[in-house]
Amino acid sequence: MSEKKRIVILGGGESGVGAAVLAKVKGFDTFLSDTGNIAPKYREMLDKWEIAYEHGHPHTQELVLNADEVIKSPGVPPTAPLVKAVVAKGIPVISEIEFAGRYTDAKMVCITASNGKTTTTLLLYHILKKAGLNVGLAGNVGKSLAYQVATASHDIYVIELSSFQLENMYDFKADIAVLLNITPDHMDRYDHKMENYVAAKFRIIRNQGPDDCFIYWQDDPVITAQLAQMKLHSRMLPFSERHTEQAAAWVDGDMMVVETPQDVWEIPRDHLALKGLHNLYNSMAAGISASVLGIRHDITAEALSDFEAVPHRLEYVATIDGVRYINDSKATNTNSTWYALESMKTPTVLILGGTDKGNDYNDIADFVKEKVKAIVCMGVDNSKLLDFFGSYGIPVADTGSLAEALDAAREYAAEGDTVLLSPCCASFDLFRNYEDRGDQFKNAVRAMK
């Protein structure tokens, strides 16, 4: 009898542990390795499923390089020395999503973007749940796809995919692929080459055929330039702010219109739960997807009107002394902050800063000049922000903590203004992640009363 195939997983978070559980369920010799400390809840899962693992020290190379296949968690870069050693030895490296896709016939709706993918994923999931479908939520939100394939049985999955997750996907196919937008992000991961990042995003349409759908923003110059160089086999259903010959969704006055081969319907824009132009696009993408899936448009319209916004994305916190405080901590790049500023209707005190990922602040310059009365820089090193915005003729504060930032914002803001935390940057200089940054901001604001 031949030996079991050996699967090694690199990374002990949601993705990695989910992949390990699926590998164990399928009878593979399974081992997981993480150089960091695995969170207690994931160690408990590994112990429950009797999966061998190591953590908190460098990878044991001989326990990894004897794998038949390696599943790499999204956070592990392809440039990591051990990953390079695995590739050099000829061991296949795949993603958790690729692995999970081998063991399910469920319909896959996959959503990616530089901005808005979490909101759109949760919005479509909300629509499908309201329609009574047996649907799973996976990828960057919800539980790991591999874990759900191992332990549940869904007819359809709505999956949020980052560019990191799209790497190392080869045979996996999205029945419906949604690409909302592409703007520079994670440039440090892609050798500071935009074309590498774009190529990673476009992996979402890999393996699609004529029965599959590709939903995308028709007005995005990066997407349209890339499409001009490609020959697609899938059905293309773009959305746009205006009616075009190809558009499957557009704006007609105060109405959002959806027109697909399955259905034609419309909804007043003021009935949409999510406000702002960026959220209109998210609603269009979700609406087209629901229509393709055969959801009755009255159910979709109801779901679009009663959806509750994603935490840390233009999330109202409180009004203190007549000043509205908005938590947009999820804005970790300039495009996200552009959309946040686009939605501001009152004079704004903008809190920026954190770990810069190669940002070009010219992207938000026009809105800063038009809408921002003061900038508060919050980070360990604010020099790039101070240099860029120092000549704008508005106050620019240099702060090194949340408490200092809020003190400065309170000083600049007057009754009727908005204080907007929309940092443009990653959070790792002062916080664990953007959720921690947003949670601390909300707690601190509420404590100001």
C-alpha positions as CSV (number, residue, x, y, z in Angstrom):
1,M,0.0,0.0,0.0
2,S,1.4,3.4,-1.0
3,E,2.1,6.1,1.6
4,K,-0.4,8.9,2.1
5,K,0.2,12.1,0.2
6,R,1.8,14.7,2.5
7,I,0.2,18.1,2.6
8,V,2.1,20.9,4.4
9,I,0.3,24.2,5.2
10,L,2.3,27.4,5.8
11,G,0.4,29.8,8.1
12,G,-1.8,29.1,11.1
13,G,-4.6,31.7,10.7
14,E,-8.2,31.2,9.4
15,S,-7.0,30.2,5.9
16,G,-4.3,27.8,6.9
17,V,-6.1,26.0,9.7
18,G,-9.2,25.6,7.4
19,A,-7.0,24.1,4.7
20,A,-5.4,21.8,7.4
21,V,-8.8,20.6,8.5
22,L,-9.9,19.8,4.9
23,A,-6.6,18.0,4.3
24,K,-7.1,15.9,7.4
25,V,-10.7,15.1,6.5
26,K,-9.6,13.9,3.0
27,G,-7.1,11.5,4.6
28,F,-3.8,13.3,3.8
29,D,-0.7,13.2,6.0
30,T,-1.1,16.8,7.3
31,F,1.3,19.2,8.9
32,L,1.0,22.9,9.6
33,S,3.9,25.3,10.3
34,D,3.8,29.0,11.4
35,T,6.8,31.0,12.7
36,G,4.4,33.2,14.7
37,N,2.3,32.2,17.7
38,I,-0.9,30.6,16.5
39,A,-4.0,32.0,18.2
40,P,-5.5,29.8,21.0
41,K,-8.8,29.2,19.1
42,Y,-6.8,27.9,16.1
43,R,-4.6,25.7,18.3
44,E,-7.8,24.2,19.8
45,M,-9.1,23.4,16.3
46,L,-5.8,21.8,15.3
47,D,-5.8,19.7,18.5
48,K,-9.4,18.7,18.0
49,W,-8.7,17.4,14.5
50,E,-5.5,15.8,15.7
51,I,-3.4,17.8,13.2
52,A,0.4,18.0,13.7
53,Y,1.7,21.5,13.8
54,E,4.6,23.8,15.0
55,H,4.6,27.5,15.8
56,G,6.5,30.2,17.6
57,H,9.9,29.4,16.0
58,P,11.5,29.1,12.6
59,H,10.0,26.5,10.2
60,T,11.6,23.1,10.5
61,Q,12.7,22.8,6.9
62,E,12.9,19.0,6.8
63,L,9.2,18.8,7.9
64,V,8.2,21.1,5.1
65,L,10.5,20.1,2.2
66,N,9.2,16.5,2.3
67,A,5.7,17.7,1.2
68,D,4.0,16.4,-1.9
69,E,2.1,19.7,-2.0
70,V,2.3,23.0,0.0
71,I,-0.7,25.2,0.8
72,K,0.5,28.7,1.3
73,S,-1.6,31.1,3.4
74,P,-2.2,34.5,1.8
75,G,-0.1,36.4,4.3
76,V,3.0,34.4,3.4
77,P,4.8,36.2,0.5
78,P,6.2,34.3,-2.4
79,T,9.6,35.8,-1.6
80,A,9.8,34.1,1.8
81,P,13.0,32.0,1.8
82,L,11.1,28.8,2.7
83,V,8.6,29.3,-0.2
84,K,11.5,29.8,-2.5
85,A,13.1,26.6,-1.3
86,V,9.8,24.7,-1.8
87,V,9.5,26.0,-5.4
88,A,13.2,25.2,-6.1
89,K,12.6,21.6,-5.0
90,G,9.7,21.4,-7.5
91,I,7.0,21.0,-4.8
92,P,3.7,22.5,-6.0
93,V,2.5,25.6,-4.1
94,I,-1.2,26.3,-4.1
95,S,-3.7,28.5,-2.2
96,E,-6.4,27.4,0.3
97,I,-9.0,28.5,-2.3
98,E,-7.5,26.3,-5.0
99,F,-7.4,23.3,-2.5
100,A,-11.0,23.8,-1.4
101,G,-12.3,24.1,-4.9
102,R,-11.2,20.5,-5.7
103,Y,-13.7,19.1,-3.2
104,T,-17.0,20.9,-3.9
105,D,-19.4,21.3,-6.8
106,A,-21.0,24.4,-5.2
107,K,-21.5,27.5,-7.4
108,M,-18.7,30.1,-6.7
109,V,-19.3,33.9,-6.8
110,C,-15.9,35.5,-6.3
111,I,-15.5,39.2,-5.6
112,T,-12.2,41.2,-5.7
113,A,-11.2,44.9,-5.9
114,S,-8.8,47.4,-4.4
115,N,-11.7,48.9,-2.5
116,G,-15.3,47.8,-1.7
117,K,-14.9,44.0,-1.9
118,T,-15.9,43.4,1.7
119,T,-19.0,45.5,1.4
120,T,-20.1,44.0,-1.9
121,T,-19.4,40.4,-0.6
122,L,-21.5,41.0,2.5
123,L,-24.2,42.7,0.5
124,L,-24.6,39.9,-2.0
125,Y,-24.5,37.3,0.9
126,H,-27.3,39.3,2.6
127,I,-29.4,39.2,-0.6
128,L,-28.9,35.5,-1.1
129,K,-29.7,34.7,2.5
130,K,-32.9,36.8,2.3
131,A,-33.8,34.8,-0.8
132,G,-33.5,31.6,1.2
133,L,-30.5,30.1,-0.6
134,N,-28.1,27.6,1.1
135,V,-25.1,30.0,0.9
136,G,-21.7,30.2,2.6
137,L,-19.6,33.3,3.2
138,A,-15.9,32.7,2.7
139,G,-12.5,34.2,1.8
140,N,-11.4,37.4,3.5
141,V,-14.7,37.4,5.5
142,G,-16.6,34.6,7.1
143,K,-15.0,31.2,7.7
144,S,-12.3,29.7,5.6
145,L,-13.7,28.1,2.3
146,A,-11.7,25.0,3.0
147,Y,-13.1,24.6,6.5
148,Q,-16.7,25.0,5.2
149,V,-16.1,22.5,2.4
150,A,-14.8,20.1,5.1
151,T,-17.6,20.5,7.6
152,A,-20.7,21.9,5.8
153,S,-22.5,21.5,2.5
154,H,-23.5,24.8,0.8
155,D,-25.0,25.1,-2.7
156,I,-23.3,28.4,-3.3
157,Y,-20.4,30.4,-1.8
158,V,-19.9,34.2,-1.9
159,I,-16.1,34.6,-1.6
160,E,-14.1,37.8,-1.1
161,L,-10.7,37.4,-2.6
162,S,-7.7,39.6,-2.1
163,S,-4.9,39.7,-4.7
164,F,-2.9,37.6,-2.2
165,Q,-5.6,34.9,-2.2
166,L,-5.7,34.9,-6.0
167,E,-2.1,34.0,-6.2
168,N,-1.4,30.3,-6.5
169,M,-4.9,29.6,-7.9
170,Y,-4.7,27.5,-11.1
171,D,-7.6,25.2,-11.7
172,F,-10.2,27.0,-9.5
173,K,-13.0,28.7,-11.4
174,A,-15.5,31.4,-10.5
175,D,-19.0,30.9,-11.9
176,I,-19.5,34.6,-11.4
177,A,-16.4,36.8,-11.1
178,V,-16.8,40.4,-9.9
179,L,-14.0,43.0,-10.3
180,L,-15.1,46.4,-8.8
181,N,-12.0,48.5,-9.4
182,I,-8.2,48.4,-9.5
183,T,-6.0,51.2,-7.9
184,P,-2.5,51.0,-6.6
185,D,-2.2,48.9,-3.4
186,H,0.2,46.5,-1.9
187,M,2.9,47.7,-4.2
188,D,5.6,46.4,-1.8
189,R,4.3,42.9,-2.5
190,Y,4.4,43.3,-6.3
191,D,7.9,44.8,-6.8
192,H,6.3,48.3,-7.0
193,K,5.0,47.3,-10.5
194,M,1.4,48.0,-11.2
195,E,1.2,45.4,-13.9
196,N,2.0,42.7,-11.4
197,Y,-0.8,43.8,-9.2
198,V,-3.2,44.0,-12.1
199,A,-2.3,40.5,-13.3
200,A,-3.0,39.1,-9.8
201,K,-6.4,40.7,-9.7
202,F,-7.3,39.4,-13.2
203,R,-6.7,35.8,-12.0
204,I,-10.3,36.0,-10.8
205,I,-11.5,35.3,-14.4
206,R,-9.1,32.3,-14.9
207,N,-10.7,29.3,-16.4
208,Q,-14.0,31.0,-17.1
209,G,-16.1,29.8,-20.1
210,P,-19.1,31.0,-22.0
211,D,-21.5,29.8,-19.2
212,D,-19.7,32.0,-16.6
213,C,-20.1,35.7,-16.0
214,F,-17.6,38.5,-15.5
215,I,-19.1,41.6,-13.8
216,Y,-16.9,44.7,-13.7
217,W,-16.8,48.5,-13.5
218,Q,-16.8,49.7,-17.1
219,D,-15.4,53.2,-16.2
220,D,-12.3,51.9,-14.5
221,P,-9.3,52.9,-16.8
222,V,-7.1,50.2,-15.4
223,I,-9.7,47.4,-16.0
224,T,-10.6,48.6,-19.5
225,A,-6.9,48.9,-20.5
226,Q,-6.3,45.3,-19.4
227,L,-9.4,44.0,-21.1
228,A,-8.3,45.5,-24.4
229,Q,-5.3,43.2,-24.3
230,M,-7.3,40.0,-23.5
231,K,-9.7,37.7,-25.2
232,L,-12.4,36.6,-22.7
233,H,-14.7,33.6,-23.0
234,S,-17.1,34.6,-20.3
235,R,-20.3,36.7,-20.5
236,M,-19.4,40.3,-19.7
237,L,-21.8,42.3,-17.6
238,P,-20.3,45.7,-16.8
239,F,-21.8,48.4,-14.7
240,S,-21.4,52.2,-15.2
241,E,-22.6,55.5,-13.9
242,R,-24.2,56.1,-17.3
243,H,-26.2,54.0,-19.7
244,T,-24.0,52.4,-22.4
245,E,-24.8,49.7,-24.9
246,Q,-23.0,47.0,-22.9
247,A,-24.0,48.1,-19.4
248,A,-25.9,45.7,-17.2
249,A,-26.5,48.3,-14.5
250,W,-26.4,52.1,-14.6
251,V,-27.9,55.3,-13.1
252,D,-30.9,56.9,-14.7
253,G,-31.6,60.1,-12.8
254,D,-32.6,59.1,-9.3
255,M,-32.9,55.4,-10.2
256,M,-30.4,52.5,-10.3
257,V,-31.3,50.3,-13.2
258,V,-30.3,46.6,-13.6
259,E,-30.8,44.9,-17.0
260,T,-29.5,41.3,-17.5
261,P,-30.8,38.5,-19.7
262,Q,-32.6,37.2,-16.6
263,D,-34.4,40.4,-15.6
264,V,-34.9,44.2,-15.8
265,W,-35.6,46.2,-12.7
266,E,-34.8,49.5,-10.9
267,I,-34.6,50.9,-7.5
268,P,-34.6,54.5,-6.3
269,R,-31.1,55.5,-5.2
270,D,-32.5,57.0,-1.9
271,H,-33.8,53.5,-1.1
272,L,-30.3,52.0,-1.0
273,A,-29.0,51.5,2.5
274,L,-25.4,52.3,1.5
275,K,-24.8,55.9,0.5
276,G,-22.1,57.5,-1.7
277,L,-21.0,56.9,-5.2
278,H,-18.7,54.0,-4.3
279,N,-21.5,52.2,-2.6
280,L,-23.7,52.8,-5.6
281,Y,-21.2,50.8,-7.6
282,N,-21.2,48.1,-4.9
283,S,-25.0,47.9,-5.0
284,M,-24.9,47.6,-8.9
285,A,-22.4,44.7,-8.7
286,A,-24.5,42.9,-6.1
287,G,-27.7,43.6,-8.0
288,I,-26.3,42.2,-11.3
289,S,-25.0,39.1,-9.5
290,A,-28.3,38.5,-7.8
291,S,-30.1,38.9,-11.1
292,V,-27.8,36.3,-12.8
293,L,-28.5,33.9,-10.0
294,G,-32.2,34.2,-10.6
295,I,-33.1,36.1,-7.4
296,R,-36.5,37.9,-7.6
297,H,-35.8,41.6,-8.0
298,D,-38.3,42.5,-5.2
299,I,-36.2,40.4,-2.8
300,T,-33.0,42.0,-4.1
301,A,-34.4,45.5,-3.7
302,E,-35.5,44.8,-0.1
303,A,-32.1,43.5,0.8
304,L,-30.4,46.5,-0.8
305,S,-32.5,48.8,1.3
306,D,-32.1,47.1,4.7
307,F,-28.5,46.1,4.6
308,E,-26.3,47.2,7.6
309,A,-23.0,48.8,6.7
310,V,-19.7,47.1,7.2
311,P,-17.8,48.0,10.4
312,H,-14.8,50.4,9.9
313,R,-16.1,51.6,6.5
314,L,-17.6,55.1,6.8
315,E,-19.1,54.0,10.1
316,Y,-20.9,56.7,12.1
317,V,-19.6,56.7,15.7
318,A,-21.1,59.6,17.6
319,T,-21.8,63.3,17.6
320,I,-19.8,65.2,20.2
321,D,-20.3,69.0,20.7
322,G,-22.1,69.1,17.3
323,V,-19.2,67.3,15.5
324,R,-19.8,64.0,13.7
325,Y,-17.1,61.4,14.1
326,I,-16.8,58.8,11.3
327,N,-14.7,55.6,11.5
328,D,-13.2,54.7,8.1
329,S,-10.2,52.8,9.4
330,K,-10.6,50.2,6.6
331,A,-9.3,52.9,4.2
332,T,-5.7,51.7,3.9
333,N,-5.0,53.3,0.5
334,T,-5.6,56.6,-1.2
335,N,-8.5,55.3,-3.4
336,S,-10.5,54.3,-0.3
337,T,-9.9,57.7,1.3
338,W,-10.9,59.4,-2.1
339,Y,-14.3,57.7,-1.8
340,A,-14.7,58.7,1.8
341,L,-13.9,62.3,1.0
342,E,-16.3,62.2,-2.0
343,S,-19.1,61.4,0.4
344,M,-18.4,64.2,2.9
345,K,-21.0,67.0,2.9
346,T,-19.6,69.2,5.7
347,P,-16.2,70.7,6.5
348,T,-13.9,67.8,7.4
349,V,-11.0,67.3,9.8
350,L,-9.1,64.4,8.3
351,I,-7.0,62.0,10.3
352,L,-4.4,60.3,8.1
353,G,-1.3,58.2,8.7
354,G,0.2,54.8,9.6
355,T,2.4,52.5,7.5
356,D,2.7,54.0,4.0
357,K,2.4,51.4,1.2
358,G,3.8,53.6,-1.5
359,N,0.9,56.1,-1.6
360,D,0.6,58.9,-4.1
361,Y,-1.4,61.6,-2.2
362,N,-2.1,63.5,-5.4
363,D,-5.0,61.1,-5.7
364,I,-6.9,62.9,-2.9
365,A,-5.4,66.4,-3.3
366,D,-8.4,67.9,-5.0
367,F,-10.8,66.7,-2.4
368,V,-8.5,67.9,0.4
369,K,-8.4,71.4,-1.1
370,E,-12.2,71.4,-1.5
371,K,-13.5,69.7,1.7
372,V,-10.8,69.4,4.4
373,K,-10.2,72.3,6.9
374,A,-7.4,70.5,8.8
375,I,-5.3,67.4,8.6
376,V,-4.2,65.4,11.7
377,C,-1.3,63.0,11.0
378,M,-1.3,60.0,13.3
379,G,1.7,57.7,13.1
380,V,5.2,56.8,14.1
381,D,6.6,58.7,11.1
382,N,4.5,61.4,9.5
383,S,7.2,63.1,7.5
384,K,5.8,62.1,4.0
385,L,2.3,63.5,4.9
386,L,3.7,66.6,6.5
387,D,5.9,67.3,3.5
388,F,3.0,66.7,1.0
389,F,0.2,68.6,2.8
390,G,2.3,71.3,4.6
391,S,1.9,73.8,1.8
392,Y,-1.9,73.5,1.4
393,G,-2.7,76.5,3.6
394,I,-4.6,74.4,6.2
395,P,-3.5,73.3,9.7
396,V,-1.5,70.0,9.6
397,A,-0.9,68.4,13.0
398,D,1.9,65.9,13.7
399,T,0.7,63.4,16.4
400,G,2.1,60.0,17.5
401,S,-0.9,58.4,19.2
402,L,-4.7,58.2,18.9
403,A,-5.1,60.3,22.0
404,E,-3.0,63.1,20.6
405,A,-4.8,62.8,17.3
406,L,-8.2,63.2,18.8
407,D,-7.1,66.1,20.9
408,A,-5.9,67.9,17.8
409,A,-9.0,67.0,15.8
410,R,-11.2,68.3,18.6
411,E,-9.3,71.6,18.6
412,Y,-9.8,72.1,14.8
413,A,-13.4,70.9,14.5
414,A,-16.4,73.2,15.1
415,E,-20.1,72.5,15.4
416,G,-21.4,71.2,12.1
417,D,-18.0,69.7,11.0
418,T,-17.0,66.1,10.6
419,V,-13.9,64.3,12.0
420,L,-13.1,61.5,9.6
421,L,-10.6,58.8,10.4
422,S,-9.7,57.6,6.9
423,P,-6.0,56.9,7.2
424,C,-4.8,56.0,3.6
425,C,-2.3,53.8,5.3
426,A,-1.9,50.4,7.0
427,S,-2.2,50.3,10.7
428,F,0.8,48.3,11.9
429,D,2.9,51.1,13.3
430,L,0.5,51.9,16.2
431,F,-2.2,49.1,16.0
432,R,-2.5,45.4,15.5
433,N,-4.7,45.8,12.3
434,Y,-7.2,48.2,10.9
435,E,-10.0,46.7,13.1
436,D,-8.0,47.4,16.2
437,R,-7.4,50.9,15.0
438,G,-11.1,51.4,14.3
439,D,-12.2,49.9,17.6
440,Q,-9.8,52.0,19.6
441,F,-11.0,55.1,17.7
442,K,-14.7,54.3,18.4
443,N,-14.0,53.6,22.1
444,A,-12.0,56.8,22.5
445,V,-14.6,59.0,20.7
446,R,-17.4,57.6,22.8
447,A,-15.4,58.2,26.0
448,M,-15.2,61.9,25.0
449,K,-18.9,62.5,25.9
